């Protein structure tokens, strides 16, 4: 299925993952570029900060040139502020890619520059929503960490301090640590549940902001409304996404680190097989292992970050289709746009539509349309028309006019097989409709099936009763070789 012919219908979890993989595979260079513009400098600076920190720990001023050590210290101190500065741009990158995915599903194909320029006005809203979401999600986690610390302190440290004779702990009854542990467990679980629920509620803030043009607070509330009633569905989908991310990012890094670490241990073995020499001379080797592991982590993160954003944008659309009948909303928006275009205010010149418009029954047009409810479709892109017509056919049943228009939209996006299927079904319903036969003739010609195209030409000449249309086809140089001699 081509990108522009994505059907606007509810999808199961497996279908969401399949569509995510398909879009990610087809447009990987573009999706990667949109994310890498911001994420790559962040990841490289983060890796450099880690290397600098390890260098400061391993090296001493007397062992390396003073300038090198000073450079490491400078990098260690200056990189974190740069990371904070670059982090401001991450919500914009997330919004730009979400916008690109939504546009592609709806039939348009913005590039890297268009994705960022079209979401520039949303940058502040994206940043504010991301900041508030991160604070809200992190606070319960902080509470959970404090609960764990308190529980460990009560269970482990209090008895130990009592054993070593600290007066303040000497008379603590043994039941106290048990009671503390029993109290901490439900509190810890509760804090985690709150954090997870908030993360689910605010997952769709970026696509809501760029897709609906709302501000940051409204984006958070829209995300909550979209997630409401489907939290379990979202939870399990993101559990599966976490497994995919773990396999892509963590597993390769762990394997490479383990192999290198095993090699480093093997090189450090003494004559006794069971002893290891942990001399400080081995530290640079372990630093190198950490650097390699960091490199694999950076590569894995760069590969999985676009996938996560695409997955989130598709889930946003899926939930809007389930809850709000997104295809009908698009059709209504098209009706409104068409009405505004046909009734411009006095003295105001209407701008040209940025998308190609169909030209049903126009002289010289390669295709003929039955013009079924054309006002509903005139302002939609081919991909959008495909989605709307799919849903109308499902709701109202098949008829030749809708199938004919569906075939035209599928031909415009290059789905020749789908167009042939739609026209074949339309002809079965209305075998004497000359427009359907005409479009079959054009389709066969595009597919270089000259024999079938000639057969359709003969059928069209037999069925068409309008002399002007017959004359136009007979005089069209594109069809000279299809006319009977």
C-alpha positions as CSV (number, residue, x, y, z in Angstrom):
1,X,0.0,0.0,0.0
2,X,1.5,3.3,-1.0
3,X,1.8,6.1,1.6
4,X,-0.8,8.3,-0.1
5,X,-3.4,5.5,0.0
6,X,-3.4,4.9,3.7
7,X,-7.0,4.1,4.6
8,X,-8.4,6.1,7.4
9,X,-9.8,3.2,9.5
10,X,-9.2,1.8,13.0
11,X,-6.2,-0.5,13.1
12,X,-5.2,-3.4,15.3
13,X,-1.9,-3.3,17.2
14,X,-0.2,-5.5,14.6
15,X,-1.4,-3.3,11.8
16,X,-0.1,-0.1,13.5
17,X,3.4,-1.7,13.8
18,X,3.2,-2.9,10.2
19,X,2.3,0.6,9.0
20,X,5.0,2.2,11.1
21,X,7.6,-0.2,9.7
22,X,6.4,0.5,6.2
23,X,6.5,4.3,6.5
24,X,9.8,4.1,8.3
25,X,11.3,1.9,5.6
26,X,10.0,4.0,2.7
27,X,11.0,7.4,4.1
28,X,13.9,6.5,6.3
29,X,16.4,9.1,4.9
30,X,13.9,11.9,5.4
31,X,12.6,10.8,8.8
32,X,16.2,10.3,10.0
33,X,17.3,13.7,8.7
34,X,14.4,15.5,10.5
35,X,15.4,13.9,13.8
36,X,19.1,13.9,13.3
37,X,19.2,17.7,12.8
38,X,18.6,18.1,16.5
39,X,19.3,14.7,18.1
40,X,22.7,13.9,16.4
41,X,24.5,17.0,18.0
42,X,22.8,16.1,21.3
43,X,24.0,12.5,21.2
44,X,27.5,13.4,20.1
45,X,27.9,16.0,22.8
46,X,26.5,13.6,25.4
47,X,29.0,10.9,24.3
48,X,31.8,13.5,24.4
49,X,30.8,14.5,27.9
50,X,31.0,10.8,29.0
51,X,34.4,10.4,27.4
52,X,35.7,13.6,29.0
53,X,34.4,12.5,32.4
54,X,36.1,9.1,32.1
55,X,39.3,10.9,30.9
56,X,39.3,13.1,34.0
57,X,38.8,10.1,36.2
58,X,41.5,7.9,34.6
59,X,44.1,10.5,33.8
60,X,46.1,12.7,36.2
61,X,47.8,15.9,35.3
62,X,51.3,14.4,35.7
63,X,50.7,11.6,33.2
64,X,49.3,13.5,30.3
65,X,50.2,17.0,28.8
66,X,48.6,19.7,30.9
67,X,46.8,21.2,27.9
68,X,45.1,17.8,27.3
69,X,44.0,17.5,30.9
70,X,42.8,21.1,30.9
71,X,40.8,20.4,27.7
72,X,39.1,17.4,29.3
73,X,38.1,19.4,32.4
74,X,36.8,22.3,30.2
75,X,34.7,19.9,28.1
76,X,33.4,18.2,31.2
77,X,32.3,21.5,32.6
78,X,31.0,23.2,29.4
79,X,29.2,20.4,27.6
80,X,26.2,20.1,30.0
81,X,25.0,23.7,29.4
82,X,25.3,23.1,25.6
83,X,23.2,20.0,26.0
84,X,20.5,21.9,27.8
85,X,20.5,24.5,25.1
86,X,20.2,22.0,22.3
87,X,17.5,20.1,24.3
88,X,15.2,23.1,23.8
89,X,15.0,22.2,20.1
90,X,14.1,18.6,20.6
91,X,10.3,19.2,20.9
92,X,10.4,21.1,17.6
93,X,12.1,18.1,15.9
94,X,9.5,15.8,17.4
95,X,6.7,18.1,16.2
96,X,8.2,18.4,12.7
97,X,8.4,14.7,12.2
98,X,4.9,14.2,13.6
99,X,3.6,16.8,11.2
100,X,5.4,15.1,8.3
101,X,3.9,11.7,9.1
102,X,0.3,13.1,9.5
103,X,0.7,15.0,6.2
104,X,1.9,11.8,4.4
105,X,-1.0,9.8,5.7
106,X,-3.3,12.5,4.4
107,X,-1.7,12.5,1.0
108,X,0.8,15.3,1.0
109,X,4.6,14.9,1.0
110,X,6.4,17.7,2.8
111,X,10.2,17.7,2.9
112,X,12.7,18.5,5.6
113,X,12.6,22.3,5.2
114,X,8.8,22.3,4.9
115,X,8.3,20.2,8.0
116,X,10.3,22.6,10.1
117,X,8.9,25.8,8.6
118,X,5.3,24.6,8.9
119,X,5.8,23.9,12.6
120,X,7.9,26.9,13.5
121,X,4.9,28.7,15.0
122,X,4.3,25.6,17.2
123,X,7.8,25.5,18.7
124,X,7.0,27.4,21.9
125,X,3.8,25.3,22.4
126,X,5.7,22.1,21.8
127,X,8.4,23.2,24.3
128,X,6.0,24.2,27.0
129,X,3.9,21.1,26.7
130,X,7.1,18.9,26.7
131,X,8.4,20.7,29.8
132,X,5.2,20.4,31.7
133,X,4.8,16.8,30.8
134,X,8.3,15.9,31.8
135,X,7.9,17.6,35.2
136,X,4.5,15.9,35.8
137,X,5.8,12.5,34.8
138,X,9.1,12.9,36.8
139,X,7.6,14.0,40.1
140,X,5.9,10.6,40.9
141,X,9.1,8.9,39.8
142,X,11.0,11.0,42.3
143,X,8.6,10.1,45.0
144,X,9.0,6.4,44.1
145,X,12.8,6.7,44.3
146,X,12.5,8.4,47.8
147,X,10.2,5.6,48.9
148,X,12.7,3.0,47.7
149,X,15.5,4.8,49.5
150,X,13.4,5.0,52.7
151,X,12.5,1.3,52.5
152,X,16.1,0.2,52.0
153,X,17.3,2.5,54.8
154,X,14.7,0.9,57.1
155,X,15.2,-2.7,56.1
156,X,19.0,-2.7,55.8
157,X,20.7,0.2,57.4
158,X,18.8,0.4,60.7
159,X,19.6,-3.2,61.7
160,X,23.2,-2.8,60.6
161,X,23.6,0.4,62.7
162,X,22.0,-1.3,65.6
163,X,24.5,-4.2,65.4
164,X,27.4,-1.8,65.3
165,X,26.3,-0.1,68.5
166,X,24.9,3.2,67.4
167,X,22.8,4.3,70.4
168,X,20.0,5.9,68.3
169,X,19.4,2.6,66.6
170,X,20.2,0.1,69.4
171,X,16.6,-0.2,70.7
172,X,14.7,-0.3,67.4
173,X,12.4,-3.3,67.4
174,X,12.9,-5.7,64.5
175,X,9.3,-5.3,63.4
176,X,9.9,-1.7,62.4
177,X,11.8,-2.5,59.2
178,X,9.2,-5.0,58.3
179,X,6.4,-2.5,58.8
180,X,8.3,0.2,56.8
181,X,8.7,-2.3,53.9
182,X,5.1,-3.2,53.9
183,X,4.1,0.5,53.9
184,X,6.6,1.4,51.2
185,X,5.6,-1.2,48.6
186,X,2.1,0.0,47.9
187,X,3.3,3.6,48.0
188,X,6.0,2.8,45.5
189,X,3.6,1.0,43.2
190,X,1.1,3.8,43.4
191,X,3.7,6.4,42.5
192,X,4.8,4.3,39.4
193,X,1.1,3.9,38.4
194,X,0.6,7.6,38.5
195,X,3.7,8.3,36.4
196,X,2.7,5.7,33.8
197,X,-0.9,7.1,33.6
198,X,0.4,10.6,33.1
199,X,2.9,9.4,30.4
200,X,0.0,7.7,28.6
201,X,-2.3,10.7,28.9
202,X,0.3,13.1,27.5
203,X,1.8,10.8,24.8
204,X,0.0,12.5,21.9
205,X,0.8,16.2,22.9
206,X,3.1,16.8,19.9
207,X,0.9,15.4,17.1
208,X,-2.1,17.2,18.7
209,X,-0.3,20.5,18.7
210,X,1.0,20.3,15.1
211,X,-2.0,18.5,13.8
212,X,-4.7,20.7,15.3
213,X,-2.8,24.0,15.8
214,X,-3.5,24.2,19.5
215,X,-1.2,25.7,22.2
216,X,0.8,23.8,24.7
217,X,-1.8,23.5,27.5
218,X,-4.5,22.7,25.0
219,X,-2.2,20.1,23.4
220,X,-1.9,18.4,26.8
221,X,-5.7,18.4,27.3
222,X,-6.3,17.1,23.8
223,X,-3.9,14.3,24.4
224,X,-5.7,13.3,27.6
225,X,-9.1,13.4,25.7
226,X,-7.7,11.2,22.9
227,X,-6.2,8.7,25.3
228,X,-9.3,8.5,27.6
229,X,-10.9,5.1,27.4
230,X,-8.1,3.5,25.5
231,X,-5.3,3.6,28.1
232,X,-4.8,-0.1,28.3
233,X,-4.6,-0.3,24.5
234,X,-2.0,2.4,24.5
235,X,-0.1,0.8,27.4
236,X,0.3,-2.6,25.7
237,X,1.3,-1.0,22.4
238,X,4.0,1.0,24.1
239,X,5.2,-2.1,26.1
240,X,5.7,-3.8,22.7
241,X,7.5,-0.6,21.4
242,X,9.8,-0.8,24.5
243,X,10.7,-4.3,23.7
244,X,11.6,-3.3,20.1
245,X,13.6,-0.4,21.4
246,X,15.4,-2.6,23.9
247,X,16.3,-5.1,21.1
248,X,17.6,-2.3,18.9
249,X,19.4,-0.1,21.4
250,X,20.4,-2.1,24.5
251,X,21.0,-5.6,23.2
252,X,23.7,-4.7,20.6
253,X,25.5,-2.4,23.1
254,X,25.4,-5.1,25.8
255,X,26.7,-7.8,23.4
256,X,29.6,-5.7,22.1
257,X,30.4,-4.5,25.7
258,X,30.4,-8.0,27.0
259,X,32.6,-9.3,24.2
260,X,35.1,-6.5,24.7
261,X,35.0,-6.8,28.5
262,X,35.6,-10.5,28.2
263,X,38.6,-9.8,26.0
264,X,40.0,-7.2,28.4
265,X,39.7,-9.7,31.3
266,X,41.4,-12.4,29.2
267,X,44.3,-10.0,28.5
268,X,44.7,-9.1,32.2
269,X,44.8,-12.7,33.5
270,X,47.9,-13.6,35.5
271,X,49.6,-16.9,35.4
272,X,46.9,-18.2,37.8
273,X,43.8,-18.8,35.8
274,X,41.5,-17.9,38.7
275,X,42.9,-14.4,39.4
276,X,42.5,-11.1,37.6
277,X,44.8,-8.2,37.7
278,X,42.8,-5.0,38.2
279,X,45.8,-2.7,38.0
280,X,45.2,0.9,37.0
281,X,46.9,0.2,33.7
282,X,43.8,-1.6,32.7
283,X,41.6,1.5,33.1
284,X,42.2,2.9,29.6
285,X,41.0,-0.3,28.1
286,X,37.8,-0.2,30.1
287,X,37.4,3.5,29.0
288,X,37.7,2.3,25.4
289,X,35.0,-0.3,26.0
290,X,32.8,2.4,27.5
291,X,33.4,4.5,24.4
292,X,32.5,1.7,22.0
293,X,29.3,0.9,24.0
294,X,28.4,4.6,23.9
295,X,28.9,4.6,20.2
296,X,26.5,1.7,19.7
297,X,24.0,3.3,22.0
298,X,24.1,6.6,20.0
299,X,23.6,4.7,16.7
300,X,20.7,2.7,18.2
301,X,19.1,5.8,19.6
302,X,19.3,7.6,16.3
303,X,17.7,4.6,14.5
304,X,14.9,4.1,17.0
305,X,14.0,7.8,17.7
306,X,12.2,8.4,14.3
307,X,10.4,5.1,14.7
308,X,9.0,6.1,18.0
309,X,7.7,9.4,16.7
310,X,6.2,7.8,13.6
311,X,4.5,5.2,15.9
312,X,3.1,7.9,18.2
313,X,1.7,9.9,15.2
314,X,0.0,6.8,13.8
315,X,-1.5,6.0,17.1
316,X,-2.8,9.5,17.4
317,X,-4.5,9.2,14.1
318,X,-5.8,5.7,14.9
319,X,-7.4,7.0,18.1
320,X,-8.9,10.0,16.4
321,X,-10.4,7.7,13.8
322,X,-11.9,5.5,16.5
323,X,-13.2,8.4,18.6
324,X,-13.9,11.3,16.3
325,X,-14.4,9.7,12.8
326,X,-11.5,11.6,11.3
327,X,-12.4,10.7,7.7
328,X,-15.8,12.4,8.2
329,X,-14.1,15.5,9.7
330,X,-11.9,15.7,6.7
331,X,-14.8,15.5,4.4
332,X,-16.7,18.2,6.3
333,X,-13.6,20.4,6.2
334,X,-13.5,19.9,2.4
335,X,-17.1,20.9,2.1
336,X,-16.4,24.1,4.1
337,X,-13.3,24.9,2.0
338,X,-15.2,24.3,-1.2
339,X,-18.0,26.6,-0.2
340,X,-15.6,29.3,0.8
341,X,-13.8,28.9,-2.6
342,X,-17.1,29.1,-4.6
343,X,-18.3,32.2,-2.7
344,X,-15.3,34.6,-2.2
345,X,-15.9,37.9,-0.4
346,X,-16.3,40.9,-2.7
347,X,-13.0,42.4,-3.8
348,X,-11.0,39.5,-2.3
349,X,-9.0,37.3,-4.7
350,X,-8.9,33.7,-3.7
351,X,-5.4,32.1,-3.6
352,X,-4.8,29.0,-5.8
353,X,-5.1,25.7,-4.1
354,X,-1.7,24.2,-3.2
355,X,-2.8,20.7,-4.3
356,X,-3.7,19.4,-7.7
357,X,-7.4,19.4,-8.3
358,X,-9.3,16.8,-10.3
359,X,-10.7,17.9,-13.6
360,X,-13.8,15.7,-14.2
361,X,-15.0,15.6,-17.8
362,X,-12.8,18.5,-18.8
363,X,-11.6,18.7,-22.4
364,X,-8.2,17.0,-22.7
365,X,-8.4,15.4,-19.2
366,X,-7.1,11.9,-19.3
367,X,-9.8,10.6,-17.0
368,X,-13.5,11.0,-16.7
369,X,-15.3,11.3,-13.4
370,X,-19.0,10.8,-12.6
371,X,-18.6,13.8,-10.3
372,X,-20.3,12.1,-7.4
373,X,-20.6,14.7,-4.6
374,X,-17.6,16.5,-6.1
375,X,-18.0,19.3,-3.6
376,X,-17.0,16.9,-0.9
377,X,-13.8,15.8,-2.6
378,X,-12.7,18.9,-4.6
379,X,-10.4,20.2,-1.9
380,X,-8.9,16.9,-0.9
381,X,-5.6,15.4,-2.1
382,X,-5.7,12.1,-3.9
383,X,-4.6,10.3,-0.7
384,X,-7.3,12.0,1.3
385,X,-10.0,11.1,-1.3
386,X,-8.9,7.5,-1.2
387,X,-9.5,7.4,2.6
388,X,-12.8,9.2,2.5
389,X,-14.2,7.0,-0.3
390,X,-13.0,3.8,1.4
391,X,-15.0,4.8,4.4
392,X,-18.1,5.9,2.4
393,X,-18.1,2.7,0.5
394,X,-18.0,0.8,3.8
395,X,-20.8,2.8,5.3
396,X,-23.1,3.2,2.2
397,X,-22.2,0.1,0.1
398,X,-20.7,0.0,-3.3
399,X,-21.9,1.9,-6.3
400,X,-20.4,2.5,-9.7
401,X,-19.9,6.3,-9.1
402,X,-18.0,5.9,-5.9
403,X,-15.8,3.1,-7.2
404,X,-15.1,5.1,-10.3
405,X,-13.9,8.1,-8.2
406,X,-11.9,5.8,-6.0
407,X,-10.2,4.4,-9.0
408,X,-9.3,7.9,-10.2
409,X,-7.8,8.8,-6.8
410,X,-5.8,5.5,-6.7
411,X,-4.5,6.1,-10.3
412,X,-3.3,9.6,-9.2
413,X,-1.2,8.1,-6.4
414,X,0.1,5.3,-8.6
415,X,-1.8,2.4,-7.2
416,X,-2.7,0.8,-10.5
417,X,-3.7,-2.6,-9.1
418,X,-6.2,-1.0,-6.7
419,X,-7.5,1.2,-9.5
420,X,-8.1,-1.8,-11.7
421,X,-9.9,-3.6,-9.0
422,X,-12.2,-0.6,-8.3
423,X,-13.0,-0.1,-12.0
424,X,-13.6,-3.9,-12.5
425,X,-16.1,-3.8,-9.6
426,X,-17.7,-0.6,-10.9
427,X,-18.2,-2.2,-14.4
428,X,-19.8,-5.3,-12.8
429,X,-22.3,-2.9,-11.2
430,X,-22.8,-0.6,-14.2
431,X,-21.7,-2.5,-17.3
432,X,-23.1,0.2,-19.7
433,X,-21.5,3.2,-18.0
434,X,-19.2,4.8,-20.7
435,X,-17.1,6.7,-18.1
436,X,-16.1,3.5,-16.3
437,X,-15.1,1.9,-19.7
438,X,-13.2,5.0,-20.7
439,X,-11.2,5.0,-17.5
440,X,-10.5,1.2,-17.9
441,X,-9.2,2.0,-21.4
442,X,-6.9,4.7,-20.1
443,X,-5.7,2.4,-17.2
444,X,-4.9,-0.5,-19.5
445,X,-3.0,1.9,-21.8
446,X,-0.9,3.2,-18.9
447,X,-0.2,-0.4,-18.0
448,X,0.9,-1.0,-21.6
449,X,-1.8,-3.7,-22.1
450,X,-2.6,-2.6,-25.6
451,X,-4.9,-5.5,-26.4
452,X,-7.1,-4.8,-23.4
453,X,-7.0,-1.1,-24.1
454,X,-8.3,-1.7,-27.7
455,X,-11.1,-3.9,-26.4
456,X,-12.2,-1.1,-24.0
457,X,-12.0,1.4,-26.8
458,X,-14.4,-0.6,-28.8
459,X,-16.7,-0.9,-25.8
460,X,-16.6,2.8,-25.2
461,X,-17.4,3.7,-28.9
462,X,-20.4,1.3,-28.6
463,X,-21.7,2.7,-25.3
464,X,-21.0,6.5,-25.6
465,X,-24.0,8.4,-26.9
466,X,-22.7,12.0,-26.6
467,X,-21.4,12.9,-30.1
468,X,-19.0,15.6,-28.7
469,X,-17.4,13.1,-26.4
470,X,-17.0,10.6,-29.2
471,X,-15.5,13.2,-31.5
472,X,-13.0,14.3,-28.7
473,X,-11.8,10.7,-28.2
474,X,-11.6,10.0,-32.0
475,X,-9.6,13.2,-32.5
476,X,-7.3,12.7,-29.5
477,X,-3.8,11.7,-30.9
478,X,-3.1,9.7,-27.8
479,X,-5.7,7.1,-28.8
480,X,-5.1,6.9,-32.5
481,X,-3.5,3.4,-32.2
482,X,-6.5,2.1,-30.2
483,X,-9.2,3.1,-32.8
484,X,-10.5,0.3,-35.0
485,X,-9.3,0.6,-38.6
